[in-house]
């Protein structure tokens, strides 16, 4: 076997590429080896030092002279360099000075090994070059291992820090890219929603004109020609009129939903009692039940938008008196509670109630629970309530059991 094969173990295989967690664990478990450079012109000392340092289980790379050491430094990074002071052609001090001229190795620890009692001036020269320590031959194995292990551990920690920094930088880059993609998607979604709302408003508005004509002509036929029509023809005309009214109501609800979604809101303090009394008095479908509404004064003032709150209360109160058993007299109680600068507005009825499995569905567009032939409605009212509350910075919900009435609530900021 050639001497070069004994003292030059060859190229170190690079570590495998791992994912973040695997990589950090591997580094912490020292699965990644660091390089130690051992430079000496005596093969016997190299073999002896290799035997001592082999217990550290690191990559030991050797060189017989300064030229060989410089070739090794071109190929690899090193945790520590063990350098013989007395070598032919290029001694340890000269080699250390050349190593320090390379920015890549300005901070690599160098330990000088010498068989002679080095004077203070020589030590100072070595320290000025960048040596971190001197060891005298013959070295004590435990001392050599302890000193080298210190720099090996430091190099490994630096490796972990650098790789963690690289992973964090890559992670930040990916997060920034994801944020950019999300922002682009949100922008596209906002534009699409605006276009859809504009289209919905335009179509809904244009549809009302022919529907009103259908309703008007069918009513005119019933009034002017009703006595000349048989019962079947009259029934058809009534169905046409009823369908036209229902479609017109549906369009009006869609328009209301669109207005709530698009309107600019300037919120301010609102007196709920005044607003509720005005709604009950001015709403034709609520006025006949005026005596059945019980407002538990005083109601807390809230911060909101009067138009949005009018939409909310109109829909909730109309539902409260509509979804009743025929033999039941409506009773609707309106009250408020306050906690943590929030006001919860309660609207409690004694109606038919809602099964808990339908609580989330009823706030969705067209989220009907009961058939049209049981209770009139478009299935949009509660979605308007939800949208209006959210636009005011609030939320809605319901507490109900089928057959035991319902308690709808709206949460809004409390006014000072």
Residue pairs with C-beta under 8 A, 6 or more apart in sequence:
3 43
6 43
6 47
7 43
7 46
7 47
7 62
7 64
8 61
8 62
8 63
9 59
9 60
9 61
9 62
11 75
12 33
12 35
12 59
12 61
12 76
15 26
15 31
15 32
18 26
20 167
20 171
23 163
23 167
24 160
24 163
24 164
26 32
27 156
27 159
27 160
27 163
28 160
30 57
30 156
32 156
32 159
33 57
33 58
33 59
34 58
34 59
34 78
34 79
34 152
34 155
34 156
34 159
35 58
35 59
35 61
35 76
35 77
35 78
35 79
36 53
36 56
36 58
36 59
36 60
36 61
36 78
36 79
36 80
36 81
36 82
36 148
36 152
37 61
37 62
37 63
37 69
37 72
37 73
37 76
37 78
37 80
37 81
37 82
38 46
38 49
38 50
38 53
38 60
38 61
38 62
38 63
38 82
39 62
39 63
39 64
39 65
39 66
39 68
39 69
39 81
39 82
39 83
39 84
39 87
39 92
39 95
40 46
40 49
40 62
40 64
40 82
40 84
40 87
40 113
41 64
41 65
41 84
41 87
41 88
42 84
43 64
45 84
45 113
45 137
46 62
46 64
49 82
49 113
49 139
49 144
50 60
50 62
52 139
52 141
52 144
52 145
53 60
53 144
53 145
53 148
54 60
55 145
56 145
56 148
56 149
56 152
58 79
58 152
61 72
61 76
61 78
63 69
63 71
63 72
65 87
65 88
65 89
65 90
66 87
66 89
66 90
66 91
66 94
66 95
66 98
67 89
67 90
69 81
69 83
69 95
69 99
70 95
70 98
70 99
72 78
73 99
73 102
73 105
77 104
77 108
78 105
78 108
79 108
79 109
79 151
79 152
79 154
79 155
79 156
80 108
80 109
80 110
80 111
80 148
80 151
80 152
80 155
81 99
81 108
81 109
81 110
81 111
82 111
82 113
82 148
83 92
83 95
83 96
83 110
83 111
83 112
83 113
84 92
84 112
84 113
84 114
85 91
85 92
85 93
85 112
85 113
85 114
85 116
85 118
85 122
85 126
86 92
86 114
86 115
86 116
87 95
90 98
92 112
92 114
92 126
93 122
93 125
93 126
93 129
96 110
96 112
96 126
96 129
96 130
96 131
97 129
99 105
99 108
99 110
99 130
100 106
100 129
100 130
106 130
109 132
109 151
109 154
110 129
110 130
110 131
110 132
111 131
111 132
111 133
111 134
111 135
111 147
111 148
112 118
112 126
112 131
112 133
112 134
112 135
113 135
113 137
113 139
114 134
114 135
114 136
114 137
115 136
115 137
117 136
118 126
118 134
118 136
123 134
126 134
132 151
133 147
135 143
135 144
135 147
197 258
197 261
197 262
200 254
200 258
201 255
201 258
201 259
201 262
204 251
204 254
204 255
204 258
205 251
205 255
207 247
207 251
208 248
208 251
208 252
211 244
211 247
211 248
211 251
212 244
212 248
214 240
214 241
214 244
215 241
215 244
215 245
215 248
218 237
218 238
218 240
218 241
218 244
219 241
221 229
221 237
222 234
222 237
222 238
222 241
226 234
229 237
246 376
246 378
249 378
250 378
250 380
253 378
253 380
253 381
253 384
254 380
256 311
256 380
256 384
257 365
257 380
257 383
257 384
257 387
260 308
260 311
260 384
260 387
260 388
260 391
261 387
261 391
263 307
263 308
263 391
265 305
265 308
265 391
265 392
266 305
267 303
267 304
267 305
267 392
267 393
268 303
268 304
268 305
269 301
269 302
269 303
269 415
269 416
270 301
270 302
270 303
270 304
270 306
270 309
270 415
271 299
271 301
272 299
272 300
272 301
272 302
272 309
272 336
272 345
273 295
273 297
273 298
273 299
275 306
275 309
275 310
275 313
276 293
276 295
276 299
276 313
276 334
277 295
279 286
279 310
279 313
279 314
279 317
280 286
280 287
280 290
280 293
280 317
281 287
281 290
283 314
283 317
283 318
285 318
285 321
286 293
286 314
286 317
286 318
286 321
289 321
289 330
289 332
292 321
292 329
292 330
292 331
292 332
293 317
293 332
293 334
294 331
294 332
294 333
294 334
295 334
295 335
296 333
296 334
296 335
296 336
299 334
299 335
299 336
299 345
300 336
300 337
300 338
300 343
300 414
300 415
301 343
301 414
301 415
302 309
302 343
302 345
302 412
302 413
302 414
302 415
303 392
303 393
303 412
303 413
303 414
303 415
304 392
304 394
304 412
304 413
305 388
305 391
305 392
308 388
308 389
308 391
308 392
309 388
309 392
311 384
311 385
311 388
312 384
312 385
312 388
312 389
312 396
312 410
313 347
315 381
315 382
315 384
315 385
316 347
316 385
316 408
317 332
317 347
318 381
319 377
319 381
319 382
320 330
320 332
320 347
320 349
320 351
320 406
320 408
321 330
321 332
321 349
322 375
322 376
322 377
323 349
323 351
323 352
323 370
323 375
323 406
324 330
324 349
324 350
324 351
324 352
325 351
325 352
328 350
328 351
330 349
330 350
330 351
331 349
331 350
332 347
332 348
332 349
333 346
333 347
333 348
333 349
334 345
334 346
334 347
334 348
335 345
335 346
335 348
336 343
336 344
336 345
336 346
337 343
337 344
337 346
338 344
338 414
341 413
341 414
342 411
342 412
342 413
342 414
343 411
343 412
343 413
343 414
344 409
344 410
344 411
345 409
345 410
345 411
345 412
346 407
346 408
346 409
347 407
347 408
347 409
348 405
348 406
348 407
348 408
349 405
349 406
350 405
351 405
351 406
352 402
352 403
353 400
353 401
353 402
353 403
353 404
353 405
353 406
354 362
354 369
354 398
354 400
354 401
354 402
354 406
355 369
355 401
355 402
356 400
356 401
358 369
359 397
359 398
359 400
361 367
361 369
362 369
362 382
362 398
363 382
363 383
363 385
363 386
363 396
364 383
365 379
365 380
365 383
366 378
366 379
366 380
366 383
367 379
367 382
367 383
368 377
368 379
382 396
385 396
385 410
386 396
389 395
389 396
389 410
389 411
389 412
392 412
393 412
393 413
394 410
394 411
394 412
394 413
395 410
395 411
396 408
396 409
396 410
396 411
397 408
397 409
397 411
398 406
398 407
398 408
398 409
399 406
399 407
399 409
400 406
400 407
